[in-house]
Amino acid sequence: MSGPTATRTNPVTATRRARIGDRVTAAGRGAVLFLLTLPAMAAFGAVVLAMALMSVGIGLLLVPPAIIVLRRVADQRRRLAHAWQGIEVPSPYRPEPAEHRGGAAARVRHCLSVLRDPATWRDLLWSITDPVIGAALALLPIALILEGIYGFVITALWGPLTQAGLRDWYLFVHVTPANAGTAWATSAIGAALVVAGLGCAPALLRVNGRWARLLLAPTAAATMARRVQHLTETRADAVDTNAAELRRIERDLHDGAQSRLVVMGMNLNAAARLLERDPETARNLLLEARDSSAKALTEIRDLVRGIHPPVLADRGLVDAVRALALDSALPVEVRADPVGRLEAPLEAAAYFAIAEVLTNAAKHSRAERVRIEIHHGDGVLRMAVTDDGIGGASISAGTGLRGIERRLATFDGIIAVSSPHGGPTVVTMELPCASSSPKTSTSSGTA
């Protein structure tokens, strides 16, 4: 019997190869981090030069651009720390004043603003110390590996090298043409150095990331200031949103139910006057009053549902979303974990965020199907709404998604939109929360 022979990779061998590959990658990334110290030093020199020129005035114009360059280099290091070492280093900078593009006085204020930012001075400290400490951490694995490889080169070419007088010592081993054993000793030492370099590369890369976080992460005071600023902005958004909601409720009541109730009262008064002398007309007026009362009741129910749907208050978020899906113009599939009952404001924020995304999909996406996924774990409520429409949705392109972003930000929530042209569109939302009580609900379903 003949045929192709299937080869299977030994799992242990594959794991070893993967580990070696990770260590080689870590060493290479260390070399990249060393190269990043060069633009950091150049940016440091530019900032120092611009500060020196402040005495003659031109420095006021040069300092902000130089600091921006330095910040971009530092931001790149922050991104690499997160991507390569899994270390989150938030941006620590204060927001720039909006009026810095005015006249000379505004430019002076802008220059003083960036100089007063503590993060600027921490960036300068990083840019002058990282070429020493960071470079040492980054280059040590590469130096060990290259020195080890040189040991193999000596083993292979020890004769010509020593005869040419290039070098006759390898670390502590004296390599001579008369003693071939010393050349083979260099190979053993070189192998040990290569192993040591590859072995320490991941650990030193992590230490390098922690070193970057030590200087480039925001201080506790800066974190608190940004937190206060965020809370101030979200509180202002919440106040504006509530005021707009109250105006909408007042307008809907005035134009809808209130008008119908006024008409109903007028019809009842007229019917009371005509009841004895014109019973038929009175009867018609009473029928109109009955219709007006039914329509007013429907409008009030719709208004209450828009404020806080009864099914949301009675059954919780998942069942409220399923009820929302049943009323949608599109086929909607709902997949949800048993979320339980959340705090009422959080449930309302999550419900209306999903409702807004679903409305946008029905109006603009030209989708044929929508899928809603709701998961709760680790104190975070995750919601994803996916449609198979034409794509092109963006938070910056419309007020709907921007309003959702403001609504979620009030509770420290976030929204992310992935919507390439041609689709699909995936809107992912997260809210930090805790489930207060379990609630029995089906885990998935199609509405």
N, C-alpha and C positions, 0 to 999 in steps of 0.2 A: 504494500500500500504506500502510495506516495502522495504528497500534498504539502501545502504550506504549513510550516511549523510555527505555531503561536508561541511567542515569547512573553513571559510574565516577569514583570519587574518585582524583585524582592521588596516587600514593604519596608524592611529595615534599611536596605540600601537606599531606597527612595527617600526615607526620612533623613538619613545621613547626608545625602546629596543636598536636600533642601536646607539642612542646617548649615552646611558649608557655604551654600549659595547665600544664605542670609548673612553669614559672617563676612563674606567677600563684599556683599552689598553695603554692610555697615562700614567697612574700611573705606570703600569708595565714597560713601557719603561724608565720611570724615574729611577726605581730601576736598570735597566740594565746600564744606564748611570752612576749611582753611582758606580756600580761594575767596570766600565771602568776606574774610577779614580785610582784603585789599580795598574794596570799595568803602568799607567802614572806616579805614584809616584815611582814605581820600576825603570822605565826607567830614570827618573830624577836622582835617586840615582846612577845609573850606569854611567850616563854621568858625573856627578860631581866627582865620584871616578876616572874615566878615566882621567879627566882633572887634578886632583890632582897628578896623576902618570906621567903626562907629564914631570915633572922635572927630573925624572929618566929615561926618554926615552921610557919606555914601553907604556906610555899613548898615544904616537903617533900612535901606532898600535891599541889601544883599543878605542880611541875616535870615529873614523868613524863607527865601528860596533855598538857602543852604541847609536850614533845619528841615525843610520838607524833603530834601534829598536824603538826609540822614534818617529821617523817619521811614522813608521807603525802604532803605536798607535794613533798618531794624524790623519793619513789618515783614520783610522777606524772611528774616531769621525766625520770627514768630510763626510764620506759616510752615517753615521747614520743621520747627520743633513739634508742631502739631501733626504734620504729615509723616515725618520720619520717626519721631520718638514718642508720639502719642501724648505729648505734654501740651496742655492748653495754656497759651500765654495771651490773655486778652489785651486789646489795645488800650493804653492808659491815657491817651491824650484828651485834653479838654477841647470842647468844641470851639472852633475859631469864631471870632466876632463877625457878624454879618456885614458890618459897615467898613471892613478894612479896604475896600476898593474905592473909597471916596477920595478925599484930598490928602494933603501931606499929613494933617493931624491924624487922619484915620490910619494911615500907614505906620505912623509912630505908635499908635495904640496897638496895632497888629503886631509890630515888632516886640513891644513890651509884653504883650500877651503871651507870645510863644516863649519868651525868655523867662517869664514868671511860672510857666508850666513846669512842675517838678519832673515830669517825664522827659523833658528836653535834657536836663542835666543828667538824668540816669542813662539816657541814650549816649550822651557824650562819654560818660564813665565806661559804658559797655564798649564803645567804639575804640577806646584807648587801651582797655585791659583785655579785650577779647583776642587781639593779635598775640598776646602772650599766653594767657591761661587757656582760652578757647583753642588756639592753634596747637598748643602742647597736647591737649586732650584729643584733638582731631588727628594730629600727625603721628602720634606715638604708634598706633597700629600699622600705619603705612611704613614708618621708619623701620619697625621690626621686620615686616614682610620683605622690604627691599634689601635690608641687611642680610636676611636669611637667603634670599635669592642670590645675593652676591657670593655667599658661601658655596652654593652649587656651582656658580661660574668659576670660582677658584678651583673647585674639585675637578672640573672638566678641563680647565686651561691653566692649571697651576704651573706647568713647565714654562710655556711662553711668557706668562705674566711675570714670574720671578726672574727669568733670564733678561727680560726687558727692564727689570728694575722698577716695575710699576708699584708693586707692594709685596712685602714679604711677611706681613703680620695680618692676621685676621682675628680681631678681638685680642684674646690672650694666647692664641696659637701662632707660633713662628713657623711659617711654611717655607720649606727649603727643598731644592731639587734633590738633595741627597736622602731625604726622608719622605717617601711617598705616603706614609701613614698619617703625617700631619695634614696632607691634602684631604684625605678621607675624613679626618676629624672635623674639618671645616664643613663638610656636607652634613654631618650629624648635628653640629651646632646650628647650621643654617636651617635645617628642618625644624629644630626646636624653636628657633626664632619665628619662623613662619607660623607654626602652631600657636605660639604665644601671641603673635600679632592678630591672627584670626580669632583667637579665644577672647582677647580683651576688647576687640573692636565694638561689639554690641554694648558692653557695659560702659565703656568710655563714651560712646555715642549718647547713652542715656544721661551720664554725668554732664556731658556738654549741654544737653537740653535743659537740665536742672540749673546749670550755671547761667544759661540765657534767661531762664525764667526768673532767677534771683534778681537780675538787673532790669529786665525788659517788662516784667509784669507790673501792673499797677500796685501801688502801695495800699495799705488798708484805708488811709485817708482818701486816696483817689477813688478807691472802690466805693466808699461810702458816699462821696460827692456825686459820683455817677449814678449811684442808686437813688439818692435824693432827687437828682435831676430827672431820672426816669419816672419816679413816682409823681413828681410835679407835673410832668408832661401827660402821664396817663390819667392823673386826676383831672387835669384840665380837659382832656378828651372825654372822660366820663361825664363831667359836668355838661359839656357841650352836647354830648349825645343824649343825655337825659332831658336837657332843655329842648332839643329838637324833637324828641319823642313826645314830650308834653304838648308842644305846639301841634304836632300831628294829631294827637288824641283830641285836643281842643277843636281843631279844624274839622276832623271827621265827625265829632259829636255835633258841632254847629251846623255843618252842611248836610248831615245825614239824619241821625236819630232825633236830634232836637227839632229840626224842621218838620219831620213827620209827626212828632208829638204835638207841636203847635197846631198843625193842620187837624190832627185828630181832636184836639180840644175845641177848635172852632166848629168842627162838624158836630160834636156832641152838644155844644151850646145851641147851634142852629136846630138840631134835631129836637132838643128839649122844647124850643119855642114852637116848632111845627107839629109836635106830636099829636095835639088834639085837632087842629084844623086841617092838617095835610099829612095824614099818617104815611102815605106812600113816599112822599119826599123825605120825611123823617127816617123812614126805613132805609132808603138809599144812602142817606147821610151816615146812618149807623153802620151800614155795610162798608162804606168807605173808611169810616173810623176803625173798623175791625181790620181791614186790609192795611191801613197805615200802622196800626199797632203791631201786626205781624211782621211787616217790613222793618219797623223800628227795632223790634226784638231781634230779628236776624242780623241787622247791622250792629247792634250792641254786642251780640254774641261774636260776630266776626272781629269787632274791635277788641273784645276781651281776649279772643284767641291770638290776636296779634300782639297783645301785651304779655300774656303768659298763658299758653294753651292749657286747657283743663287736663288733657291727657298727659301733659308733661308734669303737672302737679300731682296727678293721681297715680300714674304708672311709671314715671321715670323717663330718662333720656332715650333708651333704646326703643321702647314702644312708641314714644312720641315721634321718633325719626321714622319708624315703620308706618305710622299713620300719615306722616308727611309724604313718604314715598308713594302711598296709595293715592294721594291726591295729585301727584305729579303728572305732567303731560307725557313724560318719558317712562319707559320700563326701567324700574330701579330695583337693583338687588342690594339687600342689606345683609352684611355679615358683621355680627357683633358678639363680643364676649359678654357674659353676665356682669354688667358694669356695677350694678347696685345703685343706691341713692346717693347723689352728690349734693353739695350745698346748692340751694335754689339759684343763687346768682350764677354759679358755674354751669349748672344745667341749662339755664336760659341762654348764657353766652354760647355754649356749645351747640344748642339747638338752633338758634338763629344764625350762627355761622354756617352750619350745614344747610339750612334753608336758603340762605343767600347764595351759596355756591350752587345749589341745585337749581335755583331760579336763573342764575347766570347761564348754566348749562342749557336749560330749556330755551332761553331767549337767543343766545349768541353762538352756541357751539355747533349747531346742526348735528348733534349727536343722535344716535339711535338707541344707545343703552348707557346706563349710569350704574356704577357700583359704589356703595358706601361701606366703608370698613371702620369699625369702632373697637378699640382695644384699650384696656386699662391695666397698667402694671407699673410697679416701681414708683407709685405716686404720680404717674403721668397718664393723662387721658389722650390717646392718639386717635385722630380721625383722618381718614383719607377719602376723598371723593374723586373718582376716576370716570371720565367719559371718553367715548371713541369719536369725538368730533374733530373739527378742523384745526384745533389748537390756536396758538397765537395769544393766549391769555397772559396778562402781566399785571402785577400789582400796581405798577406805575402808570398803566394805560387806562385805568378806569377807577371810578369811585367805589364800586361794589367791593372789590377785594381790599381796597384801601380802608374802607369802613370796617371790614372784618378784622383787618390787622389792628386797627385802633381798639375794637371791641375786645380782642384777645389780649392785647398789651395791658389792658386794665388789670388782668389777672396774671401777668407775667407770661402770657401765652405767646406762641409764635405761629407763623404761617409761612409755608414754602410752596412755590408754584413751579411745576415743570410742564411746559406747554409748547413744545416745538411746533413749527408750522407743519400741518398735516396730521397733528395729533399723535398720541392721545394727550389729554390734559389730566394731570394729577395734582390736586390741591391737598397738601398735607398740613394738618393743624395739630398743635400740642398745647395742652393745658395742664399745669401742675395742680394736682388735686388728690384727695383721698376719699375712697368710698366709705360711706358711713354705715351702710347696712346692706346685706345681700338681698338680691331680688331675683326671683325665678323668672327666667325669660329664655326663649329659644335662642340658640347660639347663632343661627343663620337663617336666612329666609329670603324669598324673592317677593317683592311687592310690585 
